[in-house]
Amino acid sequence: MLDLLSDLWKFMRVRKKYWLAPIVLVMVLLGVLIVLGEGSALAPLIYTLF
């Protein structure tokens, strides 16, 4: 997983595609939110957000 993120960062740095960084960050945060929301006590709170 870290190799993927480092390769993505290298791609964005070389190709000057810094506008992709917020998109990737939001996707990672949503993924973490989904993983945490599946089996935790935070599930009711997360469901009220959406």
Secondary structure, DSSP 8 states (H G I E B T S, - for coil): -HHHHHHHHHHHHHHT-TTHHHHHHHHHHHHHHHHHHHSSTTHHHHHHH-
